[in-house]
């Protein structure tokens, strides 16, 4: 007798859209076995049911593999490559779709979008703590039919422990190489039958491993990469209301600052010259059931005070001679150098405030009139408002910035999206389920954008499932690309790339298939293939005939790409052992040039071996391997820089999931063979020539061998 879909229905057939982490504790074992997610369809489903290709990382996975950040997690996911920027940001590139900001993936925290209001960048580094994470749900592929903009190539949903039905408190300590230290605490208490209160706090600081030599070839004597994060939040759930507040105070320095003299060393002080993020997140939801109908009105408001300060020196042609120097006559804002006893103010300081508000309100709902039909829907408005986006330039000791600013967006300008979506799931037979939906987004004065979705789920046997999926996703222009307004000079020159109010969203259409089968309960094989077409890509554009309003350099919809790829994974899980090996291939081609996508490696492989040594103790060995990364085609006519070398990183972690007094500990050696590897300078820099030579001849060194130790106690 065939019971495939009925096995999956057993949990969710008559359930309303719920949070899988607030259902009764007796379902915990089922959640672990079936891996329930909410990210694919906005209601609880098993991975087998989800109309997307979904990956789940649990709290145990985080401990057993020594993950410190979201970027550590993503490096283990097939088809995902993590790059690094010269601003010391981690960039997650899914399936060959790249960006200088993380705005082609959507980051959710407990289902709420977290991205800044200028670049719509999603943070993957120490910005988000992992010690209180219940699980991380990752979609590879389009998600705009449910989530709208930025759900372009992937979606990441971080589910925290404050959403869990379990009660108690947690205390966390961790330390590691490069003076990394972290302390955190979390609590989740059921005060009354209808009232639950939770909260967390965390402090993290790290000196970081910096560069010995910058991409320009300049020495970096200190070779540090300091970061600091302070996080906190509270949540309250009462009679269907869910109120939550989070804050993040995070800072890091520019990664590529040269440090060849004492004055340059000042520029890598995270107390003075740094990126500074002071961000607040508020959300309120109300969940109400009416039998077969569920309604959830919601609103959220977020403020992003993302400031940065940097400085640079204009070196004189003459060398230093003996003389008096006064380096602090105006605090950090004034440095004097003496050449032949004549003071020369040779520095420029830039304060770059970027303050925005992001708020949204809407209603989501679900209708499940019968066993075989389930509809979800929503309507709402989402808006980002510019408070201040500006570069304030102070030259030669001036106490006032240059006026007008050479980089700004009009204060009070907004990007507003009015949207609606609907999705229906029909269980046609015992072996076939159909899913279809569409979302409509209308930005400012732009025409409506449609994001359709179609899926077929086939379960011919209880241990085999097949998914055939189609989806369209988009990324709307952000405030940097849409609203920054620079006035060209008489030659059409602007100091930076100009914004363009005529931009339209870039889009991606994807067809994908996945098959999963299990053998004898210990062996599982999964394979997938996909094809994507990207159109109207938003990128920097050089116009040989200057536009009268935009000048020579501005953002435009200039290109298209085709991407084909696939994955294969084998998991073996006998008693006391876990083995997982996978390989992914991604061939991403820029249609305008015929070149492979810059830096994204076409070939990647991952290996995980875990030994259960007894009780709750595990020893885990992991290897992440990346093939050659394309670059030579892009630089052949300019700098001649070669492709990036292949590299493989090996890691070893010993962990105990539950010792006496609910203690969880983990000790890792990361990059145990101290493999030297580099992240390529971004494409714009790689092709830049100065005086007949590459301006950025060097790449950015990756992290060498380091250790990481963590301990968490539940009580």
N, C-alpha and C positions, 0 to 999 in steps of 0.2 A: 504493500500500500504506500502511495506517495503522500507525504505530508510536508513538503518543503515550505511553502508560504505559511501554512498554518503554524509551523514551528515558530516563525518570526512573528506572526500575528499574536501569539500567546501573550505577549507583553503589552502590545500597543493597539490591538484591533479596536477596542472600544474606549481607549484612553483619549482624553482631550489633549491639546498641546500643553505639555508639562515640562518642567525642568527635571531631567532624570536624576538630579542630585538632591531633590527634596522629596522623592518617593520613599516609602518606608524602608527601614534598614534591612528587612528580610529580602529585599531585592538586590542587595549588594553583590551577592554571588552571581546573580544573573547579569548584572552590569559588567562584572569583570569578565565573564565568559563571552558575552555577546558584544561588548563594547558599544554602549548606547551613546549616541551623539545627537545634538540639536542643530548643528551648524548647516546641514545640507538642506533642510526644509522648514526650519523654525519650529519644529516639534520633535519629540523624542522618537528616535528610530535606531534600530541596529545598523551597523555598517553595511550589512547585506541588503537592507531595505533602502538605504539612502540613495537618492537619485544623483549622486556625484561620486567621484573617486576620492575616498576619505581615508586619512591616516590618523591614528590616535596614539598619543604619547601619554602614558599614565604617570602618576606620582612615583610609582615604583620604578618605571623606566628612567625618570629623572635621577633618582638616587643611584640605581645600578650602573648608569653610564657616566656619572659625574658631570652632568650638565650644569652649567653656571648661568647661561643666558638663553634666550630664544634663538640666537644665531647658532649656538652650540647644537641645539635641537635640530635646526634646519639643515645643518651640514650632514646629517645622517639620513635625510629623506631623499629617495630616488627622484631624479629629475630636477633637483633644486641645487643651486650653486650660491654660495655666500661670498660676495666680494667685499672689498674695503675701500672707503673713500679717503681722500687726503684730509677731510674734516674729522676723521676718526669715527665714522659711522659705518655700521655693518649694513650691507645691501643684500637683500634676499631676492634672487632671480629665479623665477619658476618657469621651467620648460622653455628656455631660450628667450623669454621676454624680459628685457633689461631696462633699467632706468637709473639715472644718477641720484634719484630719490626713491624711497620705497613707496611709490604711489601706483604701482601696478599689482600690488597685493593689498588686501584689506585686513587690518588687524582689529579684532573684536576682543573686548574683555567682558566676559559674562554677557555676550551678545550685543554690547554697545560699541560703536566705532570709536577707536582712539587714533586720530591722526591730526597733525598740526594744521593750522588754518592757512598757511602760506604755500607750502609745497605739498600738502597732504601726505607727509612722510610718516611711515609707521616705524617706530623704534623697535629694534631687535636686540639691543645690547643690554647693559645693566640698568636701563630705564625701568624695566619690569622685573620684580623679584619672582623667583620660582619656588621659594620654600613653602608657600601656602597655596600652590597650584594643585588642583585635583586632577585635571587632565588638560591636554592641548589637542584640539581638533583641527586638522589641516586638510583643506580641499585643494587639490591640484586641478586647475581648470576653471571655467567661467562660473561666477556666482552672482552676476548682476541681476538675474531674473528675480532674485530674492533681496539682494542687498544694495543694488545700485552701483554708484561709481566706485572705482578702485578695486572692486571684486573682479579684476581683469584676468589675471593669470592664476590667482589663488586667494584663499581666505584662511586666516588663522583665528581660531576662537580659543581664548585662554579662560578656562573655567576655574575659579578660585574656591578655596575650601569654605568660604563664608556661605556658599550655595549648598553645602553638603547637609544631609540630615543628621550626620554624626555630631556629637556635642563634645565640648572640652576645650582645652587650651593647648597651645604649642609654643615652645621656645626653641629658637634656632641660632646656631653659631656656625660660621664657616671661616676658613682662612686658606690662603694659597700663595703661590709665587708672586713676585713683584709687589709684595706687601699688601696683598688683597686681604681685607677683613670685612666681616659682615655679621650683624646681629639683627634678629627679627623676632617678633612675637605675634601670635594670632589667637583669637578666641571665638567661640561660636556656642551660644547658650540658648536653650529653650526656656524662657522665663516663665511663660504660662503656656497653656495649650495652643493659643493662637498668636503668641508673641515670641519671635526669635530675634536675638541681637548678636551681631558679629563685628569683628574689627581686626585690624592688623597694623603693625608698624615695623619699619625696617630702616637700618642705616648701613650703607656700604661705601667703602673707600678703597682705592687702589692706586698705587704709583704707576702701574702699567709698564709694559715693555714697549718702548718707543723705537724709533729708527736710529741707526748709527749714521746713516747717510740719507739725506732727503732725495726725492726724485730729481731735483736739480743738480745733485752731486755735491751738495754742501754738507759739511760735518754737523752732526747733532751730538754734542758732547755729553749732555745729560742722558739722552736716550730714554726718556720716560714718556708715559702717556697717561697722566693722572686723570682720575674720574672720581666723582662723588655722587651718591644718590641717597635721598631721604624720601621714603614713601610712607603713606598711611591711608587709612580709610575706615569707615564704619558703615554698617548696613543694618536695616531694621525691616523685618517682615511681620505684618500684622493683618489678619483677616483679609488676605488678598492683596494688600498694599505691599509694595517692595520699594523701599527708599534706600539710596546708596550715595555715599560721597567718597571720592578718592582724591588724593593730591600727590603730585610728583615734584620734587625739587632735585634736578639733575644737572650736573655740569661736567664738561670735558674740554680739553684744549684742542687746538689745531694740531693735527698729527704731523705735519711736515715742516714745522718751524725750524729754520737753521739756528744753530747755537754755537757759532764759532768765536764769539767774544762775549764779555759779561753783559753788554747791553742786549744782545739777542737772547741771552738766557732768560732775561726778564719776561720775554714774550711767551714763554711756555709756563707761566705761573697760572694755575687754575683759579687763583684768588683774584687775579686782575684781568688777564687776557684769556677769554674762554667763551664757549657757548654756555648760556645759562637758561635753564628751562624752569619756569614756575607755573605749573599747570594744574587746573582744578577740574574735576569731573563730578557732575551731579545728575542723578537720574531718579525718576519716580515712575512706577508702573502700578497698574491695578488689574488684577486678574479675576474675572467673574465667569462662573459657569452657569449655563442655563440648559442643563441636560445635554442635548446634542450640539449645542452652540456654546462657543467660548469667545469672550470679548476681552481685549486687553488694550485700554488706552495708555499712552505713555508720553513722557516728555523727558528731554535731557538738555542740559546746558553745560558748556565747557568753555573755560577761558585758557588761553595760551599766551603767556608772557615769555616769549622766547627772545632773549637779548643775546648779543654777542659783541665782543670787543676785540679788536686786533690792531696791530701797529706794524709799520715797516720803516726801515731806515733807507735813506738815499745816500749811498756811500760817496764821499768825495773822491776825486781822482788822486789827490795827494795822499801820501801815507801819513799816519799819526806821527806827531813829534811831541816832545815833552812839553807839557803845559798843564794848566789847572783844568779840572773837570768838575762840573756840578751836575750830578745826575738826578737830583730830586728837588729842584727848585720849585716845581709845581706838582708834587706827588708823582704819580706814574705818568702824568701827561706832559712832562717836560724833561727832555734829555738834551744836554749841550755837549758838543764835542769841540775840542780846541785844536785848530791847525795853525801853527805859528802864532799861538796866543790870541787868535781871533775866534770868538764863539760862533759856531754855525749850528742853527737849529735844523737838523737833518732827519726829521722823523715826521711821519703822518700817523695819526691815531684815528680809528674809525669806530664809532659806536653805532651798532646796527639793530635797533629795537624792532621787533616783529610781534605786535600785539593783535590778537584776533579773538573773536567770540564765535562759538559754534553752537547752535541750538536747533532742536527738532521737536516736533510734536506730531502725534498721529494715533491711529487706531489699527490694531491688528486683530484678527479673529480667525475662527475655525468653525466649520460646519461638518458634522459627521452624522448624516441621517441614517446610515445603514452600515453594515459590516464592510461593504466593498466600495464605499465612496467616502472620500475625505477631501475637503476643500479648505485651503487657507487663503486669506486675503488681507490687504492692508491699504491704507491711504494716509498721506501725511505731507508735511512740509519740512524742509531742511535748509538752513541758511548759515552762511559764514559771513561775518561782518568784520571789516578792517577797522581797527582802532588806530594803529600806527604801523606802517611798513616804510622804513626809511633808513638810509645811511647818513649819519651825521659825521662829516669829515672835518677833523681839526688838523690844521697844518702849521708847522713851524711855531709851536708854542701858543697858538691862538686859544683864547678862552671861549671863543664862539665858533660854531660850525659854519662851513661855507653855505651860502644861501644864494640860489636855491640848492636843495640837495640834488646830487647827481643820480640818485636812485630812490624812488618813492612810489607809493600807490595812494590814490585819494582816500583820505580818512572818511569813514562812513560808507564807503562803497560796499556792496554786498554781492554775493553769489547765492541765489536762492533756487531751490529745486522743489517743485511740486510733483509728487509721484503717487502712483497706485500700482498694486500688483495683485494677481490672483494665480493660484496654482491648484490643480485638481489631480488627485491620485485615484485611479480606478483599478481594483483588483478584478481582472476580467475572468480568470480561471484559477484553479489551484496552483498553476505553474507560471502565470503571466500577470504582471502588474504594469500599468501604463501611467505615466506622469507627464503632464503638460501644464505650461504656465507662461505668463508674460508680465513684464513690468514696463510701465511708461514713465519716463522722466522728462520734465520740462524745465530747463535752466534759463532764467532771466528771459531774454527775448528770443532764445533759440527755438527752432522747431522741436517737436517731441521726438524723443529717442526711444525705440522699442527694443526690449531685451527678451526674446522668446526662449523657451526651454522645452525640450521633449526628451522623454526617457522611456526605455523598455527594460524591465527587470524580469528575467526568466530564471526560474529555479526548477530545472527538470528533475533534480534529485536533492535530497535533504543536505547533501554535502557538496553541492555544486551550484554556483550562481553565475549568471552572465548579465552584464549591463551594456546596453547600447544607448548612447547619450548624444544629444546635440544642445548647444547653448551659445548664446551671444552675450558678450559682456562689453563694457565700455569704461573709459576713464574720461571724466569731464575735465576741461582745463582748470588748473588751480589759480589761486590769486596771483602767484608770481607770473604765470604765463598769460593770464587774462587781464589783470588790473594794473600792473606796473606800467607807468606812463612816463616815458623819457622823451624830451624834446630834441630832435636831431639838429646838428649844426648845419651850416650852409653846404657842407659836403655830404650830409646824410649820416655823419658819424654820431654814435652814442657811446657813452662810457661802458655800458653793459648791454646785453641782449634785451631788446624792448619787448614789452608785453603786446598782445594782439587781441583786441576785443572781438575780432571776427573769427576766432578759432571755433571749431566744432569738436565734439568728443571723438577720440580715437576709439576704434572698435576692434573686437576679435570674435571670429566665428570658429567654433571648435566642434569637431566630430570625434568621439572617443568611444572605446570599447574596453571592457575589463571582464576577465574570466577568472574565477577562483574555484578551486576544488581541493577537498581534503581527502586523505587516504589513511585509513586505519586509525584515525584520531591523533596520529603523531606527525604526519607529513602534510604540509599544505603548499600548494603551488598557485601562484598568482601571476597573471600576465596582462598587459594592457597595451593599447596603441592609440595614437591620437594624430589628428591633422588640424592645424589652425591657420587661419588667414587673418592677418592684422592689416587694417586699412586706416588711412588718415592719421598716421602716427604724428604725434606732436613732438617737434624737435626744433633746435636752433637752425635758422635759415639765413644765408647770406644772399642778398639781392644785389645784382650788379647794376641795376637801375634803382636808385634809392626811392623808396616809397615816401611821398611827401609828409605823411603822418608818422610812419614807423621808422624811417631811415633805412640803413643798409642791413642792420642786424636785428632780427626779431624772430619770435616763435611763429611757426606755421605748421599746417597739416601737410607734410611733405613726403611721406613715404608709405611703403607697405612691406610686409614680410610674410613669408610662408614658413611654417614650422611642421616638421614631421618627426615623430618619435615613438618610442615604446619602452616598456620595462618588463623584466622577468624577475621573479623572486621565489626562492625556495626556503621554506621554514621547516625545520625538523625539531620536534619537541618530545623526545622520550623522557623517561623518568630521570630527574636530576640533571637535565641538560637542555640547553637551548642553542640552536644554530640557525642563523639567518644569513643568506647571501643573496644579493640582488645586483642587477646590472641595468643601467638605463642608457638609452641612445637618444640624442636630441639633435636634429639637423635643422638649424634655424638660419634662413637665408634672407638677406636684405634684397628685395626685388629690384631696387634702383641700381645697385652695384653688382649684384650676384655674389657678394661676399658673405661668408658665414658671420653670424652675429659676433660682435667684438667680445672677447674674453670668455664667453660662455663655452665650457668644455663639452664637445659632442658626446664624450664617453665618460661615464662615472660608474663606480662600483663600491659596494659597501659590504662589510662582513662583520657579523656579531656572533661571538661564541660565549656562552654563559654556563658556568658550572655551579650547581647547587651543592655546596660543601657540607650541608647539614644544618638543621634548625632553620634559621632564616638567612644564612650566610651565602653570598654569591660572589663568584669571581668572574668578571666580565672583560673580555678582550674585544676591541673594536678597531677596525681599519676603514678609513674613508679614502678612496682613491679617485683622482681626477686626471683626465687625459690632457693632452696639449690644448692650449687655449688660443683661439684665433686672434691674430693681430697683424701679421706680416702683410696680408692683403691690404689692410687699411692704411699702412704706413709706407708702402712700397714707393710712392711718389713723393714722399716728404722726408721722414726721419729714418726710414729703414729699420725700425725696431722689430725684432723677431717675435715669433709666437711665444706665448708663455709656456714654460716647461711643465711637463706632468709632475705630479707629486702625490704621495700617499702619507697619511698621518695615522699612527698607531697609538692606541690609548689602553690603559689597564686600570680597572677599578675593582676594589674589594668593598663589599657593602653588606650590611646587616639590616634587614628590613624591620626586625622587631627583636630587640634585646630586652633585658630586664628593665622594668619600669617604662615600657613603651619607648625605648630609646632606639632611634634610627641613625646609623652612622655610615659614612662613605669616605673612602680615601682613594684618590686617583693620581696616576702619573699620566699627564697629557703630553702627546708627542714624545713618547718614551725614547725614540731613537734620535731625537733632536733633528728631525728632518728639516733642512733649509728649504724654504719655499717663499714665493713672492706673490703679492696681488698686484695686478697690472695697474698702472696709472690710467685714469679714465680716458676714453676715446678722444675727447677734445684736447687733452694735454699731450697724448701720444703723437699727434700729428703736428704739434706746434714747433716751428723752427725759429731759432734765434742765432743770428750771425753765422748762418750756414750749418748749424749743428742742432741736434735735438735739444729743446729747452728742458725736457724732462727725460734724461737718458736712463735714469734708474727707476726700478719699481719699488714697491713697499714691502718690506720683509714681514712675513707672517710670524706668529708666536712660536718661540722655541720651546724646549722642554720645560715643563712647569708642574707644580703639584696643586692639588685642591683637596681639602678635607672639610667635611661638613658633619654636623651632629644636630639632630632634632629630637626633642623629647615631648611627647604628648602626655598631658595630665589633666 
